[in-house]
Amino acid sequence: MAGYPPIEPYEQGLLDVGDGNQIYWETSGNPDGKVALCVHGGPGGGGTRGSRKAFDPERFRIVLFDQRGCGSSRPNAADPAVDMEVNTTEHLIADMERLREHLGVDKWLLYGGSWGSTLILAYARRHPERVSEIILVSVTLSTAAENDWLYGGGLRLLLPDAYEAFVAGARSDDVVDGYWRLVNSPDPVVREQAAADWCAWEDAVIAHETLGRPGQYSDHAGMLAMVRIIVHYARHGAWLADGQLLRDVSKLAGIPAVIVHGRRDLSCPLLHAWDLARAWPDASLVIVEDSGHTGSQAMADAIAAAVERFSPPRQV
């Protein structure tokens, strides 16, 4: 299922969120429709607009935004002079709430995957009264175990050659801190090489999933900004106490949710989506047998079914 045909926004702009930052936002679809906010992954993976196609433009008012430092938001984190101390999970939660107020939205459906699932859950636990439903895809909770699996050697069990190259690129025994130093180098060649090496590892992981599509990270137009932001968040555990989102799931009581996750996801192992669904009585977990992190036709169908479940009736 390819989703709904491509559409263009009917309104867009830059919202001043303080700290010298402006976030890009846009709305498309039906101005009077049910509001759905699409939350991108990464972190730092802004600039893509394909998530519009998940929603019927006749029934939804579709809101997209680029998180701080990436996509069309300003300033862009590819510049090592951009202050990352004002780019944290707390800042992004506040940005989402400011955007909601700016657009005059009372409640919105939250949709997103990968890092987007962490941010959605962090926002929803803070502002549950502003969330109508949640759809999460390829869940990560940004725990220490997940970071260790992806960046600390866990996946070395399956990909020793690619992981060895990833570590070598860090030029440090501490891989994440090593890459942080490199992506903040005054030398643009060093920064670009570090970003390429980081993305080569991320690409290797998804390329070895069944139906994996290689090159997804290294083909990203904002690769340097994305990597700088990813490493920044990884160094700080996304500013969440370890396991916090799972422990606080009771704060989401009453919010209907669907979690769609591929059984063969190497980047974000199924266990964390499983634990989340077991702790959250209002959430349904759909396990897609053939899918990894980059999806499949069956995953697209599962997402479409989740969206349809929360869609308003069609006007006749």
Phi and psi restraints in degrees (value plus and minus 20) as a CYANA .aco file:
   2 ALA   PHI    -108.4   -68.4
   2 ALA   PSI     -26.6    13.4
   3 GLY   PHI      66.3   106.3
   3 GLY   PSI    -192.9  -152.9
   4 TYR   PHI     -96.1   -56.1
   4 TYR   PSI     136.8   176.8
   5 PRO   PHI     -80.0   -40.0
   5 PRO   PSI     132.6   172.6
   6 PRO   PHI     -78.3   -38.3
   6 PRO   PSI     120.5   160.5
   7 ILE   PHI    -154.0  -114.0
   7 ILE   PSI     142.4   182.4
   8 GLU   PHI    -127.9   -87.9
   8 GLU   PSI     132.5   172.5
   9 PRO   PHI     -87.1   -47.1
   9 PRO   PSI     127.1   167.1
  10 TYR   PHI    -115.0   -75.0
  10 TYR   PSI     -30.0    10.0
  11 GLU   PHI    -174.0  -134.0
  11 GLU   PSI     122.5   162.5
  12 GLN   PHI    -178.6  -138.6
  12 GLN   PSI     143.7   183.7
  13 GLY   PHI    -199.2  -159.2
  13 GLY   PSI    -197.0  -157.0
  14 LEU   PHI    -136.7   -96.7
  14 LEU   PSI     104.7   144.7
  15 LEU   PHI    -124.1   -84.1
  15 LEU   PSI     104.2   144.2
  16 ASP   PHI     -92.9   -52.9
  16 ASP   PSI      98.6   138.6
  17 VAL   PHI    -133.5   -93.5
  17 VAL   PSI      -8.8    31.2
  18 GLY   PHI      70.5   110.5
  18 GLY   PSI     152.0   192.0
  19 ASP   PHI      40.7    80.7
  19 ASP   PSI       3.5    43.5
  20 GLY   PHI      57.6    97.6
  20 GLY   PSI      -8.5    31.5
  21 ASN   PHI    -126.6   -86.6
  21 ASN   PSI     122.5   162.5
  22 GLN   PHI    -146.9  -106.9
  22 GLN   PSI     110.1   150.1
  23 ILE   PHI    -123.9   -83.9
  23 ILE   PSI     116.0   156.0
  24 TYR   PHI     -96.5   -56.5
  24 TYR   PSI     117.7   157.7
  25 TRP   PHI    -160.5  -120.5
  25 TRP   PSI     139.0   179.0
  26 GLU   PHI    -173.8  -133.8
  26 GLU   PSI     135.4   175.4
  27 THR   PHI    -149.0  -109.0
  27 THR   PSI     123.0   163.0
  28 SER   PHI    -162.3  -122.3
  28 SER   PSI     152.8   192.8
  29 GLY   PHI      68.0   108.0
  29 GLY   PSI    -160.6  -120.6
  30 ASN   PHI    -115.3   -75.3
  30 ASN   PSI      96.4   136.4
  31 PRO   PHI     -78.8   -38.8
  31 PRO   PSI     -42.6    -2.6
  32 ASP   PHI    -123.5   -83.5
  32 ASP   PSI     -10.9    29.1
  33 GLY   PHI    -102.3   -62.3
  33 GLY   PSI     156.5   196.5
  34 LYS   PHI     -84.4   -44.4
  34 LYS   PSI     117.9   157.9
  35 VAL   PHI    -108.2   -68.2
  35 VAL   PSI     106.8   146.8
  36 ALA   PHI    -142.2  -102.2
  36 ALA   PSI     105.9   145.9
  37 LEU   PHI    -121.5   -81.5
  37 LEU   PSI     103.5   143.5
  38 CYS   PHI    -114.4   -74.4
  38 CYS   PSI     104.0   144.0
  39 VAL   PHI    -133.4   -93.4
  39 VAL   PSI      94.8   134.8
  40 HIS   PHI     -97.7   -57.7
  40 HIS   PSI     146.3   186.3
  41 GLY   PHI    -112.2   -72.2
  41 GLY   PSI    -179.6  -139.6
  42 GLY   PHI     107.2   147.2
  42 GLY   PSI    -117.7   -77.7
  43 PRO   PHI     -80.2   -40.2
  43 PRO   PSI     136.5   176.5
  44 GLY   PHI      74.3   114.3
  44 GLY   PSI     -11.0    29.0
  45 GLY   PHI    -111.3   -71.3
  45 GLY   PSI      11.1    51.1
  46 GLY   PHI     -91.1   -51.1
  46 GLY   PSI     152.0   192.0
  47 GLY   PHI      84.5   124.5
  47 GLY   PSI     -38.0     2.0
  48 THR   PHI    -112.0   -72.0
  48 THR   PSI     129.6   169.6
  49 ARG   PHI    -145.9  -105.9
  49 ARG   PSI     -11.5    28.5
  50 GLY   PHI     -85.9   -45.9
  50 GLY   PSI     -41.6    -1.6
  51 SER   PHI     -86.0   -46.0
  51 SER   PSI     -37.9     2.1
  52 ARG   PHI     -73.2   -33.2
  52 ARG   PSI     -56.7   -16.7
  53 LYS   PHI     -90.5   -50.5
  53 LYS   PSI     -28.9    11.1
  54 ALA   PHI     -96.6   -56.6
  54 ALA   PSI     -34.3     5.7
  55 PHE   PHI    -139.9   -99.9
  55 PHE   PSI     119.2   159.2
  56 ASP   PHI     -85.7   -45.7
  56 ASP   PSI      94.8   134.8
  57 PRO   PHI     -88.2   -48.2
  57 PRO   PSI     -32.2     7.8
  58 GLU   PHI    -103.7   -63.7
  58 GLU   PSI     -40.4    -0.4
  59 ARG   PHI    -132.8   -92.8
  59 ARG   PSI     -33.7     6.3
  60 PHE   PHI    -143.7  -103.7
  60 PHE   PSI     125.5   165.5
  61 ARG   PHI    -116.6   -76.6
  61 ARG   PSI      88.1   128.1
  62 ILE   PHI    -117.9   -77.9
  62 ILE   PSI     101.3   141.3
  63 VAL   PHI    -131.9   -91.9
  63 VAL   PSI     106.6   146.6
  64 LEU   PHI    -139.3   -99.3
  64 LEU   PSI     130.3   170.3
  65 PHE   PHI    -169.4  -129.4
  65 PHE   PSI     134.4   174.4
  66 ASP   PHI    -119.5   -79.5
  66 ASP   PSI     107.0   147.0
  67 GLN   PHI     -86.5   -46.5
  67 GLN   PSI     145.6   185.6
  68 ARG   PHI     -70.5   -30.5
  68 ARG   PSI     115.6   155.6
  69 GLY   PHI      64.4   104.4
  69 GLY   PSI     -20.2    19.8
  70 CYS   PHI    -159.7  -119.7
  70 CYS   PSI     150.1   190.1
  71 GLY   PHI      39.5    79.5
  71 GLY   PSI    -150.9  -110.9
  72 SER   PHI    -114.9   -74.9
  72 SER   PSI     -15.0    25.0
  73 SER   PHI     -94.1   -54.1
  73 SER   PSI     138.1   178.1
  74 ARG   PHI    -148.9  -108.9
  74 ARG   PSI     123.7   163.7
  75 PRO   PHI     -96.0   -56.0
  75 PRO   PSI     147.9   187.9
  76 ASN   PHI    -113.1   -73.1
  76 ASN   PSI     110.9   150.9
  77 ALA   PHI     -89.8   -49.8
  77 ALA   PSI     -25.1    14.9
  78 ALA   PHI     -82.5   -42.5
  78 ALA   PSI     -45.3    -5.3
  79 ASP   PHI    -100.2   -60.2
  79 ASP   PSI      98.1   138.1
  80 PRO   PHI     -85.0   -45.0
  80 PRO   PSI     -31.7     8.3
  81 ALA   PHI     -99.6   -59.6
  81 ALA   PSI     -32.9     7.1
  82 VAL   PHI     -90.3   -50.3
  82 VAL   PSI     108.3   148.3
  83 ASP   PHI     -92.7   -52.7
  83 ASP   PSI      93.3   133.3
  84 MET   PHI    -106.5   -66.5
  84 MET   PSI     -27.5    12.5
  85 GLU   PHI     -86.5   -46.5
  85 GLU   PSI     -39.5     0.5
  86 VAL   PHI    -124.8   -84.8
  86 VAL   PSI       6.8    46.8
  87 ASN   PHI    -149.6  -109.6
  87 ASN   PSI      70.9   110.9
  88 THR   PHI    -156.0  -116.0
  88 THR   PSI     151.1   191.1
  89 THR   PHI     -78.1   -38.1
  89 THR   PSI     -60.0   -20.0
  90 GLU   PHI     -82.5   -42.5
  90 GLU   PSI     -59.9   -19.9
  91 HIS   PHI     -83.5   -43.5
  91 HIS   PSI     -60.7   -20.7
  92 LEU   PHI     -88.5   -48.5
  92 LEU   PSI     -57.7   -17.7
  93 ILE   PHI     -80.7   -40.7
  93 ILE   PSI     -65.6   -25.6
  94 ALA   PHI     -83.3   -43.3
  94 ALA   PSI     -57.6   -17.6
  95 ASP   PHI     -83.6   -43.6
  95 ASP   PSI     -62.3   -22.3
  96 MET   PHI     -82.3   -42.3
  96 MET   PSI     -61.7   -21.7
  97 GLU   PHI     -88.6   -48.6
  97 GLU   PSI     -57.7   -17.7
  98 ARG   PHI     -85.7   -45.7
  98 ARG   PSI     -57.9   -17.9
  99 LEU   PHI     -85.3   -45.3
  99 LEU   PSI     -61.7   -21.7
 100 ARG   PHI     -78.1   -38.1
 100 ARG   PSI     -65.3   -25.3
 101 GLU   PHI     -85.6   -45.6
 101 GLU   PSI     -60.9   -20.9
 102 HIS   PHI     -81.3   -41.3
 102 HIS   PSI     -56.9   -16.9
 103 LEU   PHI    -108.3   -68.3
 103 LEU   PSI     -23.3    16.7
 104 GLY   PHI      49.8    89.8
 104 GLY   PSI      14.8    54.8
 105 VAL   PHI    -114.8   -74.8
 105 VAL   PSI     112.6   152.6
 106 ASP   PHI    -103.3   -63.3
 106 ASP   PSI     -73.7   -33.7
 107 LYS   PHI    -157.1  -117.1
 107 LYS   PSI     129.7   169.7
 108 TRP   PHI    -159.9  -119.9
 108 TRP   PSI     131.7   171.7
 109 LEU   PHI     -97.0   -57.0
 109 LEU   PSI     114.9   154.9
 110 LEU   PHI    -126.2   -86.2
 110 LEU   PSI     109.5   149.5
 111 TYR   PHI    -153.5  -113.5
 111 TYR   PSI     109.6   149.6
 112 GLY   PHI     158.3   198.3
 112 GLY   PSI     147.7   187.7
 113 GLY   PHI    -159.1  -119.1
 113 GLY   PSI     149.0   189.0
 114 SER   PHI      36.6    76.6
 114 SER   PSI    -147.7  -107.7
 115 TRP   PHI     -75.0   -35.0
 115 TRP   PSI     -52.3   -12.3
 116 GLY   PHI     -77.1   -37.1
 116 GLY   PSI     -51.3   -11.3
 117 SER   PHI     -88.2   -48.2
 117 SER   PSI     -59.1   -19.1
 118 THR   PHI     -80.0   -40.0
 118 THR   PSI     -68.5   -28.5
 119 LEU   PHI     -85.6   -45.6
 119 LEU   PSI     -59.6   -19.6
 120 ILE   PHI     -80.2   -40.2
 120 ILE   PSI     -67.3   -27.3
 121 LEU   PHI     -85.3   -45.3
 121 LEU   PSI     -58.6   -18.6
 122 ALA   PHI     -85.4   -45.4
 122 ALA   PSI     -60.5   -20.5
 123 TYR   PHI     -87.1   -47.1
 123 TYR   PSI     -65.4   -25.4
 124 ALA   PHI     -85.9   -45.9
 124 ALA   PSI     -54.9   -14.9
 125 ARG   PHI     -89.3   -49.3
 125 ARG   PSI     -45.4    -5.4
 126 ARG   PHI    -105.3   -65.3
 126 ARG   PSI     -55.6   -15.6
 127 HIS   PHI    -151.8  -111.8
 127 HIS   PSI      39.0    79.0
 128 PRO   PHI     -82.5   -42.5
 128 PRO   PSI     -48.1    -8.1
 129 GLU   PHI     -90.3   -50.3
 129 GLU   PSI     -30.7     9.3
 130 ARG   PHI    -121.8   -81.8
 130 ARG   PSI     -14.8    25.2
 131 VAL   PHI    -136.2   -96.2
 131 VAL   PSI     104.2   144.2
 132 SER   PHI    -107.6   -67.6
 132 SER   PSI     -67.8   -27.8
 133 GLU   PHI    -170.5  -130.5
 133 GLU   PSI     147.9   187.9
 134 ILE   PHI    -155.9  -115.9
 134 ILE   PSI     115.9   155.9
 135 ILE   PHI    -143.7  -103.7
 135 ILE   PSI      98.7   138.7
 136 LEU   PHI    -134.4   -94.4
 136 LEU   PSI     120.5   160.5
 137 VAL   PHI    -148.9  -108.9
 137 VAL   PSI     112.9   152.9
 138 SER   PHI      32.8    72.8
 138 SER   PSI      47.1    87.1
 139 VAL   PHI     -89.4   -49.4
 139 VAL   PSI     117.9   157.9
 140 THR   PHI    -151.4  -111.4
 140 THR   PSI     122.8   162.8
 141 LEU   PHI    -126.8   -86.8
 141 LEU   PSI     -14.8    25.2
 142 SER   PHI      35.7    75.7
 142 SER   PSI      22.6    62.6
 143 THR   PHI    -105.6   -65.6
 143 THR   PSI     146.9   186.9
 144 ALA   PHI     -82.4   -42.4
 144 ALA   PSI     -57.0   -17.0
 145 ALA   PHI     -84.8   -44.8
 145 ALA   PSI     -59.3   -19.3
 146 GLU   PHI     -87.7   -47.7
 146 GLU   PSI     -63.0   -23.0
 147 ASN   PHI     -83.1   -43.1
 147 ASN   PSI     -59.5   -19.5
 148 ASP   PHI     -87.8   -47.8
 148 ASP   PSI     -56.9   -16.9
 149 TRP   PHI     -81.1   -41.1
 149 TRP   PSI     -65.4   -25.4
 150 LEU   PHI    -105.0   -65.0
 150 LEU   PSI     -57.7   -17.7
 151 TYR   PHI    -139.0   -99.0
 151 TYR   PSI     -35.4     4.6
 152 GLY   PHI    -123.2   -83.2
 152 GLY   PSI     -12.7    27.3
 153 GLY   PHI      95.1   135.1
 153 GLY   PSI     -26.0    14.0
 154 GLY   PHI     -79.7   -39.7
 154 GLY   PSI     -66.4   -26.4
 155 LEU   PHI     -95.1   -55.1
 155 LEU   PSI     -26.4    13.6
 156 ARG   PHI     -78.2   -38.2
 156 ARG   PSI     -46.8    -6.8
 157 LEU   PHI     -77.2   -37.2
 157 LEU   PSI     -55.0   -15.0
 158 LEU   PHI    -122.0   -82.0
 158 LEU   PSI     -49.6    -9.6
 159 LEU   PHI    -150.0  -110.0
 159 LEU   PSI      42.3    82.3
 160 PRO   PHI     -83.9   -43.9
 160 PRO   PSI     -54.7   -14.7
 161 ASP   PHI     -90.6   -50.6
 161 ASP   PSI     -66.7   -26.7
 162 ALA   PHI     -86.8   -46.8
 162 ALA   PSI     -56.7   -16.7
 163 TYR   PHI     -89.1   -49.1
 163 TYR   PSI     -56.9   -16.9
 164 GLU   PHI     -81.2   -41.2
 164 GLU   PSI     -61.4   -21.4
 165 ALA   PHI     -86.0   -46.0
 165 ALA   PSI     -58.1   -18.1
 166 PHE   PHI     -80.8   -40.8
 166 PHE   PSI     -66.5   -26.5
 167 VAL   PHI     -84.9   -44.9
 167 VAL   PSI     -62.1   -22.1
 168 ALA   PHI     -80.4   -40.4
 168 ALA   PSI     -57.1   -17.1
 169 GLY   PHI     -85.6   -45.6
 169 GLY   PSI     -44.0    -4.0
 170 ALA   PHI     -93.6   -53.6
 170 ALA   PSI     -44.5    -4.5
 171 ARG   PHI      35.2    75.2
 171 ARG   PSI      14.6    54.6
 172 SER   PHI    -181.2  -141.2
 172 SER   PSI     131.1   171.1
 173 ASP   PHI     -88.8   -48.8
 173 ASP   PSI     -49.9    -9.9
 174 ASP   PHI    -114.6   -74.6
 174 ASP   PSI      84.9   124.9
 175 VAL   PHI     -81.6   -41.6
 175 VAL   PSI     -69.7   -29.7
 176 VAL   PHI     -85.7   -45.7
 176 VAL   PSI     -65.7   -25.7
 177 ASP   PHI     -84.7   -44.7
 177 ASP   PSI     -54.7   -14.7
 178 GLY   PHI     -81.8   -41.8
 178 GLY   PSI     -66.2   -26.2
 179 TYR   PHI     -86.4   -46.4
 179 TYR   PSI     -54.2   -14.2
 180 TRP   PHI     -81.1   -41.1
 180 TRP   PSI     -63.4   -23.4
 181 ARG   PHI     -83.0   -43.0
 181 ARG   PSI     -60.6   -20.6
 182 LEU   PHI     -90.8   -50.8
 182 LEU   PSI     -60.5   -20.5
 183 VAL   PHI     -95.1   -55.1
 183 VAL   PSI     -26.8    13.2
 184 ASN   PHI    -127.6   -87.6
 184 ASN   PSI      -8.5    31.5
 185 SER   PHI     -84.3   -44.3
 185 SER   PSI     125.7   165.7
 186 PRO   PHI     -89.0   -49.0
 186 PRO   PSI     -33.6     6.4
 187 ASP   PHI    -111.1   -71.1
 187 ASP   PSI      95.0   135.0
 188 PRO   PHI     -82.1   -42.1
 188 PRO   PSI     -49.3    -9.3
 189 VAL   PHI     -85.8   -45.8
 189 VAL   PSI     -61.9   -21.9
 190 VAL   PHI     -83.9   -43.9
 190 VAL   PSI     -64.4   -24.4
 191 ARG   PHI     -80.2   -40.2
 191 ARG   PSI     -66.2   -26.2
 192 GLU   PHI     -87.2   -47.2
 192 GLU   PSI     -58.0   -18.0
 193 GLN   PHI     -86.6   -46.6
 193 GLN   PSI     -61.0   -21.0
 194 ALA   PHI     -81.9   -41.9
 194 ALA   PSI     -63.7   -23.7
 195 ALA   PHI     -82.7   -42.7
 195 ALA   PSI     -60.8   -20.8
 196 ALA   PHI     -85.0   -45.0
 196 ALA   PSI     -60.9   -20.9
 197 ASP   PHI     -87.0   -47.0
 197 ASP   PSI     -60.3   -20.3
 198 TRP   PHI     -82.0   -42.0
 198 TRP   PSI     -67.5   -27.5
 199 CYS   PHI     -88.6   -48.6
 199 CYS   PSI     -49.1    -9.1
 200 ALA   PHI     -82.1   -42.1
 200 ALA   PSI     -57.3   -17.3
 201 TRP   PHI     -88.4   -48.4
 201 TRP   PSI     -68.7   -28.7
 202 GLU   PHI     -78.4   -38.4
 202 GLU   PSI     -60.9   -20.9
 203 ASP   PHI     -84.8   -44.8
 203 ASP   PSI     -59.9   -19.9
 204 ALA   PHI     -81.9   -41.9
 204 ALA   PSI     -58.7   -18.7
 205 VAL   PHI     -82.9   -42.9
 205 VAL   PSI     -72.8   -32.8
 206 ILE   PHI     -93.2   -53.2
 206 ILE   PSI     -47.3    -7.3
 207 ALA   PHI     -87.1   -47.1
 207 ALA   PSI     -41.9    -1.9
 208 HIS   PHI    -115.0   -75.0
 208 HIS   PSI     -19.4    20.6
 209 GLU   PHI     -96.3   -56.3
 209 GLU   PSI     131.7   171.7
 210 THR   PHI     -79.4   -39.4
 210 THR   PSI     109.6   149.6
 211 LEU   PHI      47.8    87.8
 211 LEU   PSI      -7.9    32.1
 212 GLY   PHI     -82.6   -42.6
 212 GLY   PSI     127.1   167.1
 213 ARG   PHI    -132.6   -92.6
 213 ARG   PSI      88.5   128.5
 214 PRO   PHI     -87.8   -47.8
 214 PRO   PSI     133.5   173.5
 215 GLY   PHI      68.5   108.5
 215 GLY   PSI     -17.2    22.8
 216 GLN   PHI     -83.1   -43.1
 216 GLN   PSI     -58.5   -18.5
 217 TYR   PHI    -101.3   -61.3
 217 TYR   PSI     -65.5   -25.5
 218 SER   PHI     -92.5   -52.5
 218 SER   PSI     -34.8     5.2
 219 ASP   PHI    -109.4   -69.4
 219 ASP   PSI     -22.4    17.6
 220 HIS   PHI     -88.9   -48.9
 220 HIS   PSI     110.7   150.7
 221 ALA   PHI     -81.1   -41.1
 221 ALA   PSI     -51.7   -11.7
 222 GLY   PHI    -125.1   -85.1
 222 GLY   PSI      23.2    63.2
 223 MET   PHI     -77.2   -37.2
 223 MET   PSI     -66.1   -26.1
 224 LEU   PHI     -85.2   -45.2
 224 LEU   PSI     -64.5   -24.5
 225 ALA   PHI     -82.4   -42.4
 225 ALA   PSI     -63.5   -23.5
 226 MET   PHI     -80.3   -40.3
 226 MET   PSI     -67.3   -27.3
 227 VAL   PHI     -85.5   -45.5
 227 VAL   PSI     -61.7   -21.7
 228 ARG   PHI     -79.8   -39.8
 228 ARG   PSI     -60.4   -20.4
 229 ILE   PHI     -91.9   -51.9
 229 ILE   PSI     -63.7   -23.7
 230 ILE   PHI     -76.8   -36.8
 230 ILE   PSI     -67.9   -27.9
 231 VAL   PHI     -84.5   -44.5
 231 VAL   PSI     -59.9   -19.9
 232 HIS   PHI     -78.6   -38.6
 232 HIS   PSI     -65.5   -25.5
 233 TYR   PHI     -91.5   -51.5
 233 TYR   PSI     -57.6   -17.6
 234 ALA   PHI     -84.3   -44.3
 234 ALA   PSI     -57.9   -17.9
 235 ARG   PHI     -82.4   -42.4
 235 ARG   PSI     -48.9    -8.9
 236 HIS   PHI    -129.9   -89.9
 236 HIS   PSI      -9.1    30.9
 237 GLY   PHI      36.6    76.6
 237 GLY   PSI      12.2    52.2
 238 ALA   PHI      37.2    77.2
 238 ALA   PSI       1.4    41.4
 239 TRP   PHI      37.3    77.3
 239 TRP   PSI      13.3    53.3
 240 LEU   PHI    -139.5   -99.5
 240 LEU   PSI     116.6   156.6
 241 ALA   PHI     -80.8   -40.8
 241 ALA   PSI     121.9   161.9
 242 ASP   PHI     -78.4   -38.4
 242 ASP   PSI     104.7   144.7
 243 GLY   PHI      60.0   100.0
 243 GLY   PSI     -12.9    27.1
 244 GLN   PHI     -80.6   -40.6
 244 GLN   PSI     -63.8   -23.8
 245 LEU   PHI     -84.2   -44.2
 245 LEU   PSI     -58.0   -18.0
 246 LEU   PHI     -90.3   -50.3
 246 LEU   PSI     -61.4   -21.4
 247 ARG   PHI     -84.8   -44.8
 247 ARG   PSI     -52.0   -12.0
 248 ASP   PHI    -114.7   -74.7
 248 ASP   PSI      -5.9    34.1
 249 VAL   PHI     -84.1   -44.1
 249 VAL   PSI     -41.7    -1.7
 250 SER   PHI     -81.7   -41.7
 250 SER   PSI     -42.4    -2.4
 251 LYS   PHI     -89.8   -49.8
 251 LYS   PSI     -32.2     7.8
 252 LEU   PHI    -116.8   -76.8
 252 LEU   PSI     -11.9    28.1
 253 ALA   PHI     -75.0   -35.0
 253 ALA   PSI     112.1   152.1
 254 GLY   PHI      73.2   113.2
 254 GLY   PSI     -27.6    12.4
 255 ILE   PHI    -115.6   -75.6
 255 ILE   PSI      91.6   131.6
 256 PRO   PHI     -86.4   -46.4
 256 PRO   PSI     123.7   163.7
 257 ALA   PHI    -168.6  -128.6
 257 ALA   PSI     132.7   172.7
 258 VAL   PHI    -146.4  -106.4
 258 VAL   PSI     111.7   151.7
 259 ILE   PHI    -132.4   -92.4
 259 ILE   PSI     101.9   141.9
 260 VAL   PHI    -132.9   -92.9
 260 VAL   PSI     103.5   143.5
 261 HIS   PHI    -164.4  -124.4
 261 HIS   PSI     116.9   156.9
 262 GLY   PHI    -100.9   -60.9
 262 GLY   PSI     112.2   152.2
 263 ARG   PHI     -82.4   -42.4
 263 ARG   PSI     -47.7    -7.7
 264 ARG   PHI    -121.0   -81.0
 264 ARG   PSI       3.9    43.9
 265 ASP   PHI     -94.7   -54.7
 265 ASP   PSI      91.3   131.3
 266 LEU   PHI    -102.1   -62.1
 266 LEU   PSI     -52.7   -12.7
 267 SER   PHI     -88.6   -48.6
 267 SER   PSI     -63.6   -23.6
 268 CYS   PHI    -147.3  -107.3
 268 CYS   PSI      70.3   110.3
 269 PRO   PHI     -77.6   -37.6
 269 PRO   PSI     125.9   165.9
 270 LEU   PHI     -76.5   -36.5
 270 LEU   PSI     -50.1   -10.1
 271 LEU   PHI     -70.6   -30.6
 271 LEU   PSI     -58.8   -18.8
 272 HIS   PHI     -92.9   -52.9
 272 HIS   PSI     -56.4   -16.4
 273 ALA   PHI     -86.8   -46.8
 273 ALA   PSI     -58.7   -18.7
 274 TRP   PHI     -81.5   -41.5
 274 TRP   PSI     -68.0   -28.0
 275 ASP   PHI     -82.6   -42.6
 275 ASP   PSI     -60.1   -20.1
 276 LEU   PHI     -82.8   -42.8
 276 LEU   PSI     -66.4   -26.4
 277 ALA   PHI     -84.7   -44.7
 277 ALA   PSI     -57.5   -17.5
 278 ARG   PHI     -87.2   -47.2
 278 ARG   PSI     -50.7   -10.7
 279 ALA   PHI    -107.1   -67.1
 279 ALA   PSI     -28.6    11.4
 280 TRP   PHI    -143.1  -103.1
 280 TRP   PSI      74.1   114.1
 281 PRO   PHI     -80.1   -40.1
 281 PRO   PSI     -44.5    -4.5
 282 ASP   PHI    -104.4   -64.4
 282 ASP   PSI     -20.6    19.4
 283 ALA   PHI    -126.3   -86.3
 283 ALA   PSI     119.2   159.2
 284 SER   PHI    -127.1   -87.1
 284 SER   PSI     113.7   153.7
 285 LEU   PHI    -122.6   -82.6
 285 LEU   PSI     106.8   146.8
 286 VAL   PHI    -131.2   -91.2
 286 VAL   PSI      94.2   134.2
 287 ILE   PHI    -114.5   -74.5
 287 ILE   PSI     103.1   143.1
 288 VAL   PHI    -119.1   -79.1
 288 VAL   PSI      93.0   133.0
 289 GLU   PHI     -85.3   -45.3
 289 GLU   PSI     -56.3   -16.3
 290 ASP   PHI    -115.3   -75.3
 290 ASP   PSI     -18.6    21.4
 291 SER   PHI    -123.5   -83.5
 291 SER   PSI     124.0   164.0
 292 GLY   PHI    -125.5   -85.5
 292 GLY   PSI    -171.3  -131.3
 293 HIS   PHI     -90.2   -50.2
 293 HIS   PSI     -48.8    -8.8
 294 THR   PHI    -111.0   -71.0
 294 THR   PSI     -18.0    22.0
 295 GLY   PHI      69.6   109.6
 295 GLY   PSI     159.7   199.7
 296 SER   PHI    -181.6  -141.6
 296 SER   PSI     154.6   194.6
 297 GLN   PHI     -81.0   -41.0
 297 GLN   PSI     -59.9   -19.9
 298 ALA   PHI     -85.0   -45.0
 298 ALA   PSI     -56.4   -16.4
 299 MET   PHI     -87.5   -47.5
 299 MET   PSI     -61.6   -21.6
 300 ALA   PHI     -79.5   -39.5
 300 ALA   PSI     -59.3   -19.3
 301 ASP   PHI     -86.4   -46.4
 301 ASP   PSI     -58.9   -18.9
 302 ALA   PHI     -86.3   -46.3
 302 ALA   PSI     -59.5   -19.5
 303 ILE   PHI     -84.6   -44.6
 303 ILE   PSI     -63.4   -23.4
 304 ALA   PHI     -80.4   -40.4
 304 ALA   PSI     -59.8   -19.8
 305 ALA   PHI     -85.8   -45.8
 305 ALA   PSI     -58.6   -18.6
 306 ALA   PHI     -85.0   -45.0
 306 ALA   PSI     -63.9   -23.9
 307 VAL   PHI     -82.5   -42.5
 307 VAL   PSI     -62.8   -22.8
 308 GLU   PHI     -82.9   -42.9
 308 GLU   PSI     -56.4   -16.4
 309 ARG   PHI     -78.2   -38.2
 309 ARG   PSI     -55.1   -15.1
 310 PHE   PHI    -123.6   -83.6
 310 PHE   PSI      -9.2    30.8
 311 SER   PHI    -103.3   -63.3
 311 SER   PSI     124.2   164.2
 312 PRO   PHI     -91.0   -51.0
 312 PRO   PSI     140.9   180.9
 313 PRO   PHI     -81.9   -41.9
 313 PRO   PSI     130.2   170.2
 314 ARG   PHI     -92.5   -52.5
 314 ARG   PSI     121.9   161.9
 315 GLN   PHI     -95.4   -55.4
 315 GLN   PSI     116.9   156.9
